[in-house]
Amino acid sequence: MRKTFARGIVRFALGVAVTATFAQSALAQEFNWKKYQGQSLTFLANNNPVANALLKYKGDFEQQTGMTLKVDSYQEQQMRQRLVTVMNSRSDEVDLFMSLPSREGMQFAKAGWYADLSEFVKASSAKDYDFGDLSAGMLKDATWNKQLTGIPLNVEGPVLYYRKDLFQKCGVALPKSLPELDAVAAKLKTCEPGVTPFVSRGLKPALPFTYSVFLHNMGGEYMKSGKSQLCSKEGQASLDLYAKLLKDYGPPGVVNYSFYQISSLYREGKAAMAFESSNELRNVMDGGARANDTAVAVLPAGPGGSHPTVIGWTMSVSAYSKNKEAAWYFVQWATSPAMQAKLAVDGVAPPRAAVANSKGYKDWMAEQPVRSGWVAAVNELSKTGTSEVGYPIVANPASREFVGQAVTELLLGQKTAAQACADADKQLDALIAKE
């Protein structure tokens, strides 16, 4: 069952317990940013564009609140390993962490690892926080059994960065149908043999984020009637196409590629197409070499239509933190209209309607054509996307490993699509049965 994202950056009421009004003058007058002056908070950060953009303003938070923010930053997989270790031990050493509801939301909520932010939202928010302006769809994704597990930091999904200059030189155009991407990559390979035609995620735990768009666009789904569907006709076709593009047209060692390597390869002019997170705009544009030759689009539709992936990170508070009230101050600072406006012009798509519609954001878009194309692609994700990445079960992170394994076996030529999906379905059905 595909989980449809509820209209990204559109403002409307969220019918859950966290709905609250913020026009209470008494609360506004009483709010004091210095209330927890002298306290220290520990933030377990993911070393990705969202966190990196946010932490450039760490000093502003400390000056505004008088608190000290200690940052422990790791690459994504290491951050998650560290977080699970801390949470399993019920340690209070982490106060704040970044979370992906689409990945670990159900698992973490069931384990009791999130502090419920509902009461903080209602009782102790700054007068200009404007909770109602946050994406209702993303808030819904971050809500489990009426528990608000985090506040949205961004809107993101995989988009196709491509070299319009190379497309023109080689006489190719972005295809309207996903299966035609193979022929485009083949022409680019012949025309520009020194440039990688297509790159996307090949690292096993990371690739479901990009592969999911192939599955959904080819008409497939992860689960139906409680059973894994990778071996459906559509599932096998999506596995075949994704693995073929990476195997025949990707860079050497693509099985180890995640967003770090992909952005670097494209930025250096060594890839003609890169299917990677919209979050990576700043990284692929870093240095300016790609500013004038890059276009951005959603992945072409397939036989099943166009179903881009759209997700977003949240800022969450640990259930075991002894500084929950102070941590909430950091959450609302990080997700405030003022901070979201700063992040937006650093390539972090805002989950706030007011920021998305602001003059400053529109002026930033108009400065470079690639930015306007990027915003249009992100808006398309928000309108038509699904947040289903991996299986809609508590063990979602584990399910992604089996999906990644199937693609890896195809990439390395170890199995046929039929063999890889059959083995994966068997393991996934056993995982689903434990729910």
GUBASE-574296 format. One record per residue (C-alpha): residue in three letters; residue number from 0; x, y, z. Coordinates in nm, 3 decimals. Example, Ala and Ser with C-alpha at 12.3 -4.5 7.8 and 13.67 -1.06 7.14 Angstrom:
2
SITE  residu  num        u        v        w
SITE     ALA    0    1.230   -0.450    0.780
SITE     SER    1    1.367   -0.106    0.714
//
This chain:
435
SITE  residu  num        u        v        w
SITE     MET    0    0.000    0.000    0.000
SITE     ARG    1    0.161    0.319   -0.120
SITE     LYS    2    0.162    0.607    0.127
SITE     THR    3    0.079    0.926   -0.058
SITE     PHE    4    0.242    1.244    0.064
SITE     ALA    5   -0.020    1.498    0.161
SITE     ARG    6    0.048    1.797   -0.061
SITE     GLY    7    0.391    1.919    0.056
SITE     ILE    8    0.408    2.291    0.114
SITE     VAL    9    0.040    2.380    0.122
SITE     ARG   10   -0.110    2.542    0.426
SITE     PHE   11   -0.418    2.383    0.578
SITE     ALA   12   -0.534    2.264    0.918
SITE     LEU   13   -0.395    1.942    1.067
SITE     GLY   14   -0.663    1.745    1.246
SITE     VAL   15   -0.452    1.594    1.520
SITE     ALA   16   -0.396    1.671    1.884
SITE     VAL   17   -0.112    1.910    1.812
SITE     THR   18   -0.345    2.163    1.647
SITE     ALA   19   -0.318    2.479    1.849
SITE     THR   20   -0.354    2.853    1.826
SITE     PHE   21   -0.064    3.084    1.885
SITE     ALA   22   -0.244    3.414    1.914
SITE     GLN   23   -0.256    3.391    2.289
SITE     SER   24   -0.110    3.721    2.397
SITE     ALA   25   -0.034    3.597    2.747
SITE     LEU   26    0.194    3.324    2.612
SITE     ALA   27    0.355    3.566    2.370
SITE     GLN   28    0.432    3.813    2.649
SITE     GLU   29    0.566    3.543    2.879
SITE     PHE   30    0.796    3.380    2.624
SITE     ASN   31    1.161    3.431    2.712
SITE     TRP   32    1.437    3.303    2.484
SITE     LYS   33    1.685    3.331    2.774
SITE     LYS   34    1.484    3.108    3.007
SITE     TYR   35    1.738    2.825    2.990
SITE     GLN   36    2.049    3.041    2.974
SITE     GLY   37    2.360    2.850    3.089
SITE     GLN   38    2.226    2.505    2.994
SITE     SER   39    2.399    2.278    2.744
SITE     LEU   40    2.229    2.070    2.475
SITE     THR   41    2.374    1.785    2.270
SITE     PHE   42    2.264    1.752    1.909
SITE     LEU   43    2.337    1.430    1.720
SITE     ALA   44    2.359    1.558    1.363
SITE     ASN   45    2.358    1.392    1.024
SITE     ASN   46    2.637    1.532    0.808
SITE     ASN   47    2.404    1.625    0.521
SITE     PRO   48    2.312    1.956    0.352
SITE     VAL   49    2.024    2.029    0.591
SITE     ALA   50    2.231    1.998    0.907
SITE     ASN   51    2.532    2.168    0.752
SITE     ALA   52    2.323    2.468    0.644
SITE     LEU   53    2.156    2.490    0.984
SITE     LEU   54    2.474    2.464    1.187
SITE     LYS   55    2.631    2.759    1.010
SITE     TYR   56    2.404    2.961    1.242
SITE     LYS   57    2.487    2.770    1.560
SITE     GLY   58    2.639    3.085    1.711
SITE     ASP   59    2.314    3.275    1.653
SITE     PHE   60    2.122    3.019    1.857
SITE     GLU   61    2.372    3.032    2.140
SITE     GLN   62    2.365    3.411    2.144
SITE     GLN   63    1.985    3.427    2.130
SITE     THR   64    1.931    3.175    2.411
SITE     GLY   65    2.246    3.184    2.620
SITE     MET   66    2.264    2.805    2.586
SITE     THR   67    2.558    2.600    2.459
SITE     LEU   68    2.499    2.360    2.172
SITE     LYS   69    2.731    2.062    2.154
SITE     VAL   70    2.722    1.898    1.811
SITE     ASP   71    2.815    1.535    1.742
SITE     SER   72    2.813    1.501    1.364
SITE     TYR   73    2.849    1.179    1.166
SITE     GLN   74    2.783    1.055    0.816
SITE     GLU   75    2.431    0.918    0.782
SITE     GLN   76    2.488    0.549    0.847
SITE     GLN   77    2.723    0.617    1.139
SITE     MET   78    2.480    0.869    1.285
SITE     ARG   79    2.203    0.611    1.285
SITE     GLN   80    2.425    0.347    1.442
SITE     ARG   81    2.526    0.590    1.713
SITE     LEU   82    2.164    0.692    1.774
SITE     VAL   83    2.040    0.334    1.806
SITE     THR   84    2.319    0.257    2.054
SITE     VAL   85    2.231    0.561    2.266
SITE     MET   86    1.858    0.492    2.258
SITE     ASN   87    1.886    0.122    2.334
SITE     SER   88    2.085    0.209    2.646
SITE     ARG   89    1.822    0.473    2.743
SITE     SER   90    2.106    0.721    2.776
SITE     ASP   91    2.040    1.091    2.831
SITE     GLU   92    2.360    1.195    2.649
SITE     VAL   93    2.169    1.301    2.336
SITE     ASP   94    1.902    1.571    2.359
SITE     LEU   95    1.825    1.633    1.993
SITE     PHE   96    1.856    1.436    1.672
SITE     MET   97    1.748    1.444    1.309
SITE     SER   98    1.497    1.182    1.200
SITE     LEU   99    1.330    1.059    0.882
SITE     PRO  100    0.969    0.962    0.966
SITE     SER  101    0.941    0.774    0.637
SITE     ARG  102    1.226    0.548    0.744
SITE     GLU  103    1.241    0.502    1.119
SITE     GLY  104    0.933    0.691    1.236
SITE     MET  105    0.717    0.389    1.315
SITE     GLN  106    1.010    0.193    1.461
SITE     PHE  107    1.129    0.474    1.689
SITE     ALA  108    0.777    0.568    1.799
SITE     LYS  109    0.696    0.209    1.891
SITE     ALA  110    1.023    0.186    2.086
SITE     GLY  111    0.933    0.505    2.276
SITE     TRP  112    1.241    0.697    2.164
SITE     TYR  113    1.072    1.024    2.067
SITE     ALA  114    0.964    1.289    2.312
SITE     ASP  115    0.610    1.401    2.227
SITE     LEU  116    0.630    1.764    2.115
SITE     SER  117    0.254    1.821    2.120
SITE     GLU  118    0.237    1.989    2.457
SITE     PHE  119    0.546    2.202    2.391
SITE     VAL  120    0.386    2.334    2.073
SITE     LYS  121    0.073    2.436    2.260
SITE     ALA  122    0.227    2.564    2.579
SITE     SER  123    0.561    2.724    2.507
SITE     SER  124    0.612    2.864    2.159
SITE     ALA  125    0.739    3.204    2.056
SITE     LYS  126    0.472    3.442    1.928
SITE     ASP  127    0.616    3.447    1.576
SITE     TYR  128    0.665    3.070    1.549
SITE     ASP  129    0.345    3.018    1.343
SITE     PHE  130    0.298    2.644    1.373
SITE     GLY  131    0.005    2.661    1.132
SITE     ASP  132    0.234    2.761    0.846
SITE     LEU  133    0.428    2.433    0.857
SITE     SER  134    0.346    2.168    0.596
SITE     ALA  135    0.043    1.980    0.721
SITE     GLY  136    0.137    1.675    0.516
SITE     MET  137    0.479    1.655    0.673
SITE     LEU  138    0.339    1.706    1.021
SITE     LYS  139    0.099    1.422    0.955
SITE     ASP  140    0.389    1.199    0.848
SITE     ALA  141    0.566    1.288    1.175
SITE     THR  142    0.261    1.201    1.388
SITE     TRP  143    0.213    0.850    1.527
SITE     ASN  144   -0.086    0.766    1.748
SITE     LYS  145   -0.137    1.140    1.810
SITE     GLN  146    0.226    1.176    1.919
SITE     LEU  147    0.419    1.451    1.739
SITE     THR  148    0.764    1.300    1.693
SITE     GLY  149    0.937    1.596    1.532
SITE     ILE  150    0.904    1.924    1.344
SITE     PRO  151    0.977    1.940    0.967
SITE     LEU  152    1.308    2.086    0.858
SITE     ASN  153    1.281    2.049    0.481
SITE     VAL  154    1.107    1.897    0.181
SITE     GLU  155    1.316    1.669   -0.041
SITE     GLY  156    1.318    1.387   -0.289
SITE     PRO  157    1.533    1.248   -0.570
SITE     VAL  158    1.558    1.469   -0.878
SITE     LEU  159    1.750    1.434   -1.200
SITE     TYR  160    2.040    1.676   -1.240
SITE     TYR  161    2.153    1.668   -1.601
SITE     ARG  162    2.400    1.844   -1.829
SITE     LYS  163    2.194    2.033   -2.084
SITE     ASP  164    2.511    2.124   -2.276
SITE     LEU  165    2.604    1.757   -2.322
SITE     PHE  166    2.247    1.668   -2.413
SITE     GLN  167    2.257    1.935   -2.685
SITE     LYS  168    2.600    1.830   -2.810
SITE     CYS  169    2.500    1.464   -2.828
SITE     GLY  170    2.161    1.533   -2.984
SITE     VAL  171    1.953    1.382   -2.706
SITE     ALA  172    1.662    1.510   -2.501
SITE     LEU  173    1.524    1.410   -2.164
SITE     PRO  174    1.286    1.124   -2.246
SITE     LYS  175    0.919    1.136   -2.161
SITE     SER  176    0.918    0.768   -2.065
SITE     LEU  177    1.139    0.610   -1.799
SITE     PRO  178    1.240    0.300   -2.002
SITE     GLU  179    1.379    0.533   -2.271
SITE     LEU  180    1.645    0.654   -2.024
SITE     ASP  181    1.851    0.351   -2.125
SITE     ALA  182    1.878    0.469   -2.488
SITE     VAL  183    1.966    0.824   -2.383
SITE     ALA  184    2.246    0.695   -2.158
SITE     ALA  185    2.376    0.477   -2.442
SITE     LYS  186    2.398    0.773   -2.680
SITE     LEU  187    2.576    0.983   -2.418
SITE     LYS  188    2.825    0.704   -2.357
SITE     THR  189    2.912    0.688   -2.728
SITE     CYS  190    2.921    1.065   -2.771
SITE     GLU  191    3.118    1.148   -2.453
SITE     PRO  192    3.309    0.832   -2.353
SITE     GLY  193    3.505    1.016   -2.085
SITE     VAL  194    3.190    1.114   -1.894
SITE     THR  195    2.973    0.880   -1.684
SITE     PRO  196    2.631    0.880   -1.852
SITE     PHE  197    2.419    0.806   -1.543
SITE     VAL  198    2.482    0.781   -1.171
SITE     SER  199    2.256    0.717   -0.875
SITE     ARG  200    2.280    0.537   -0.544
SITE     GLY  201    2.438    0.195   -0.543
SITE     LEU  202    2.519    0.165   -0.173
SITE     LYS  203    2.291   -0.105   -0.036
SITE     PRO  204    2.126    0.074    0.261
SITE     ALA  205    2.102    0.406    0.074
SITE     LEU  206    1.971    0.305   -0.268
SITE     PRO  207    1.601    0.240   -0.184
SITE     PHE  208    1.561    0.620   -0.167
SITE     THR  209    1.630    0.650   -0.541
SITE     TYR  210    1.522    0.302   -0.651
SITE     SER  211    1.170    0.353   -0.510
SITE     VAL  212    1.089    0.603   -0.785
SITE     PHE  213    1.176    0.339   -1.046
SITE     LEU  214    0.953    0.084   -0.871
SITE     HIS  215    0.654    0.316   -0.847
SITE     ASN  216    0.693    0.465   -1.196
SITE     MET  217    0.714    0.119   -1.349
SITE     GLY  218    0.379    0.043   -1.183
SITE     GLY  219    0.511   -0.166   -0.895
SITE     GLU  220    0.454   -0.156   -0.522
SITE     TYR  221    0.640   -0.295   -0.226
SITE     MET  222    0.354   -0.476   -0.056
SITE     LYS  223    0.009   -0.608   -0.140
SITE     SER  224   -0.222   -0.808    0.087
SITE     GLY  225    0.059   -0.847    0.339
SITE     LYS  226    0.307   -0.994    0.090
SITE     SER  227    0.621   -0.855   -0.070
SITE     GLN  228    0.583   -0.767   -0.440
SITE     LEU  229    0.939   -0.734   -0.569
SITE     CYS  230    0.884   -1.038   -0.790
SITE     SER  231    0.580   -0.892   -0.960
SITE     LYS  232    0.624   -0.820   -1.331
SITE     GLU  233    0.659   -0.450   -1.254
SITE     GLY  234    0.895   -0.513   -0.963
SITE     GLN  235    1.133   -0.720   -1.173
SITE     ALA  236    1.124   -0.464   -1.454
SITE     SER  237    1.218   -0.186   -1.212
SITE     LEU  238    1.503   -0.388   -1.062
SITE     ASP  239    1.633   -0.473   -1.409
SITE     LEU  240    1.622   -0.113   -1.531
SITE     TYR  241    1.778    0.045   -1.221
SITE     ALA  242    2.059   -0.212   -1.206
SITE     LYS  243    2.123   -0.193   -1.583
SITE     LEU  244    2.159    0.186   -1.580
SITE     LEU  245    2.413    0.168   -1.297
SITE     LYS  246    2.597   -0.137   -1.430
SITE     ASP  247    2.620   -0.031   -1.796
SITE     TYR  248    2.641    0.346   -1.759
SITE     GLY  249    2.750    0.414   -1.403
SITE     PRO  250    3.098    0.479   -1.262
SITE     PRO  251    3.337    0.207   -1.141
SITE     GLY  252    3.260    0.110   -0.782
SITE     VAL  253    2.902    0.242   -0.799
SITE     VAL  254    2.797   -0.020   -0.542
SITE     ASN  255    2.964    0.209   -0.287
SITE     TYR  256    2.798    0.531   -0.404
SITE     SER  257    2.567    0.743   -0.192
SITE     PHE  258    2.500    1.117   -0.206
SITE     TYR  259    2.856    1.216   -0.110
SITE     GLN  260    3.017    1.044   -0.409
SITE     ILE  261    2.736    1.126   -0.653
SITE     SER  262    2.742    1.500   -0.587
SITE     SER  263    3.120    1.510   -0.616
SITE     LEU  264    3.122    1.319   -0.945
SITE     TYR  265    2.860    1.546   -1.101
SITE     ARG  266    3.009    1.869   -0.966
SITE     GLU  267    3.346    1.779   -1.120
SITE     GLY  268    3.188    1.740   -1.464
SITE     LYS  269    3.234    1.363   -1.469
SITE     ALA  270    2.866    1.267   -1.497
SITE     ALA  271    2.601    1.365   -1.753
SITE     MET  272    2.304    1.264   -1.535
SITE     ALA  273    2.282    1.229   -1.158
SITE     PHE  274    1.963    1.105   -0.993
SITE     GLU  275    2.007    1.224   -0.638
SITE     SER  276    1.837    1.415   -0.358
SITE     SER  277    1.710    1.767   -0.417
SITE     ASN  278    1.901    1.844   -0.095
SITE     GLU  279    2.224    1.818   -0.293
SITE     LEU  280    2.167    2.132   -0.501
SITE     ARG  281    2.420    2.334   -0.305
SITE     ASN  282    2.681    2.059   -0.322
SITE     VAL  283    2.648    1.996   -0.695
SITE     MET  284    2.657    2.372   -0.759
SITE     ASP  285    2.950    2.435   -0.523
SITE     GLY  286    3.227    2.625   -0.702
SITE     GLY  287    2.996    2.742   -0.981
SITE     ALA  288    3.121    2.507   -1.253
SITE     ARG  289    2.775    2.354   -1.306
SITE     ALA  290    2.571    2.671   -1.255
SITE     ASN  291    2.512    2.740   -1.625
SITE     ASP  292    2.507    2.391   -1.778
SITE     THR  293    2.270    2.209   -1.542
SITE     ALA  294    1.897    2.152   -1.559
SITE     VAL  295    1.681    1.977   -1.299
SITE     ALA  296    1.371    1.763   -1.350
SITE     VAL  297    1.169    1.486   -1.190
SITE     LEU  298    1.239    1.139   -1.324
SITE     PRO  299    1.038    1.064   -1.640
SITE     ALA  300    0.710    0.881   -1.591
SITE     GLY  301    0.693    0.508   -1.652
SITE     PRO  302    0.416    0.263   -1.743
SITE     GLY  303    0.273    0.321   -1.395
SITE     GLY  304    0.278    0.700   -1.424
SITE     SER  305    0.484    0.953   -1.229
SITE     HIS  306    0.522    0.885   -0.858
SITE     PRO  307    0.827    1.071   -0.728
SITE     THR  308    0.949    1.016   -0.375
SITE     VAL  309    0.901    1.306   -0.134
SITE     ILE  310    1.014    1.299    0.227
SITE     GLY  311    1.164    1.534    0.481
SITE     TRP  312    1.385    1.540    0.788
SITE     THR  313    1.247    1.642    1.124
SITE     MET  314    1.414    1.782    1.432
SITE     SER  315    1.329    1.552    1.721
SITE     VAL  316    1.389    1.540    2.095
SITE     SER  317    1.503    1.224    2.273
SITE     ALA  318    1.255    1.070    2.515
SITE     TYR  319    1.550    1.017    2.751
SITE     SER  320    1.676    1.375    2.746
SITE     LYS  321    1.678    1.553    3.081
SITE     ASN  322    1.659    1.885    2.899
SITE     LYS  323    1.340    1.844    2.695
SITE     GLU  324    1.208    2.193    2.764
SITE     ALA  325    1.537    2.356    2.667
SITE     ALA  326    1.565    2.125    2.364
SITE     TRP  327    1.226    2.249    2.244
SITE     TYR  328    1.376    2.597    2.223
SITE     PHE  329    1.633    2.468    1.977
SITE     VAL  330    1.364    2.285    1.777
SITE     GLN  331    1.153    2.596    1.735
SITE     TRP  332    1.459    2.811    1.658
SITE     ALA  333    1.570    2.563    1.388
SITE     THR  334    1.223    2.538    1.232
SITE     SER  335    1.119    2.902    1.276
SITE     PRO  336    1.015    3.121    0.980
SITE     ALA  337    1.335    3.327    1.014
SITE     MET  338    1.567    3.026    1.010
SITE     GLN  339    1.374    2.849    0.736
SITE     ALA  340    1.412    3.162    0.520
SITE     LYS  341    1.790    3.146    0.565
SITE     LEU  342    1.805    2.775    0.485
SITE     ALA  343    1.585    2.817    0.177
SITE     VAL  344    1.841    3.036    0.001
SITE     ASP  345    2.104    2.773    0.080
SITE     GLY  346    1.918    2.510   -0.122
SITE     VAL  347    1.705    2.360    0.157
SITE     ALA  348    1.348    2.348    0.027
SITE     PRO  349    1.123    2.500    0.294
SITE     PRO  350    0.834    2.315    0.462
SITE     ARG  351    0.673    2.655    0.530
SITE     ALA  352    0.429    2.807    0.284
SITE     ALA  353    0.517    3.164    0.385
SITE     VAL  354    0.886    3.107    0.312
SITE     ALA  355    0.816    2.928   -0.017
SITE     ASN  356    0.606    3.226   -0.129
SITE     SER  357    0.836    3.497    0.006
SITE     LYS  358    0.998    3.763   -0.209
SITE     GLY  359    1.345    3.669   -0.083
SITE     TYR  360    1.305    3.308   -0.196
SITE     LYS  361    1.164    3.413   -0.533
SITE     ASP  362    1.450    3.658   -0.584
SITE     TRP  363    1.701    3.383   -0.505
SITE     MET  364    1.531    3.153   -0.759
SITE     ALA  365    1.546    3.418   -1.029
SITE     GLU  366    1.923    3.462   -0.995
SITE     GLN  367    2.000    3.136   -1.178
SITE     PRO  368    1.787    2.924   -1.416
SITE     VAL  369    1.900    2.605   -1.241
SITE     ARG  370    1.740    2.728   -0.918
SITE     SER  371    1.407    2.791   -1.085
SITE     GLY  372    1.418    2.444   -1.237
SITE     TRP  373    1.507    2.294   -0.901
SITE     VAL  374    1.217    2.467   -0.727
SITE     ALA  375    0.977    2.353   -0.999
SITE     ALA  376    1.096    1.993   -0.954
SITE     VAL  377    1.059    2.009   -0.575
SITE     ASN  378    0.710    2.154   -0.614
SITE     GLU  379    0.623    1.864   -0.842
SITE     LEU  380    0.748    1.619   -0.578
SITE     SER  381    0.529    1.789   -0.321
SITE     LYS  382    0.219    1.774   -0.539
SITE     THR  383    0.241    1.419   -0.672
SITE     GLY  384    0.492    1.236   -0.454
SITE     THR  385    0.472    0.939   -0.224
SITE     SER  386    0.668    0.897    0.099
SITE     GLU  387    0.689    0.519    0.063
SITE     VAL  388    1.056    0.423    0.063
SITE     GLY  389    1.091    0.060    0.157
SITE     TYR  390    0.813   -0.134    0.325
SITE     PRO  391    0.541    0.039    0.532
SITE     ILE  392    0.619   -0.164    0.842
SITE     VAL  393    0.788   -0.105    1.176
SITE     ALA  394    1.099   -0.281    1.043
SITE     ASN  395    1.127   -0.040    0.751
SITE     PRO  396    1.506    0.008    0.793
SITE     ALA  397    1.559   -0.370    0.778
SITE     SER  398    1.335   -0.397    0.472
SITE     ARG  399    1.557   -0.151    0.286
SITE     GLU  400    1.857   -0.377    0.339
SITE     PHE  401    1.685   -0.661    0.152
SITE     VAL  402    1.583   -0.430   -0.134
SITE     GLY  403    1.939   -0.300   -0.154
SITE     GLN  404    2.075   -0.654   -0.150
SITE     ALA  405    1.862   -0.752   -0.451
SITE     VAL  406    1.993   -0.458   -0.655
SITE     THR  407    2.351   -0.526   -0.544
SITE     GLU  408    2.328   -0.887   -0.663
SITE     LEU  409    2.216   -0.766   -1.005
SITE     LEU  410    2.488   -0.501   -1.021
SITE     LEU  411    2.756   -0.757   -0.943
SITE     GLY  412    2.609   -1.015   -1.181
SITE     GLN  413    2.555   -1.263   -0.900
SITE     LYS  414    2.188   -1.336   -0.978
SITE     THR  415    1.920   -1.273   -1.236
SITE     ALA  416    1.636   -1.037   -1.150
SITE     ALA  417    1.405   -1.337   -1.096
SITE     GLN  418    1.650   -1.501   -0.854
SITE     ALA  419    1.730   -1.179   -0.667
SITE     CYS  420    1.367   -1.077   -0.617
SITE     ALA  421    1.260   -1.431   -0.519
SITE     ASP  422    1.523   -1.446   -0.246
SITE     ALA  423    1.437   -1.094   -0.132
SITE     ASP  424    1.062   -1.164   -0.126
SITE     LYS  425    1.119   -1.472    0.090
SITE     GLN  426    1.318   -1.272    0.346
SITE     LEU  427    1.079   -0.977    0.330
SITE     ASP  428    0.771   -1.194    0.377
SITE     ALA  429    0.932   -1.333    0.692
SITE     LEU  430    0.999   -0.977    0.810
SITE     ILE  431    0.641   -0.869    0.738
SITE     ALA  432    0.505   -1.172    0.924
SITE     LYS  433    0.674   -1.053    1.244
SITE     GLU  434    0.472   -0.729    1.248
//
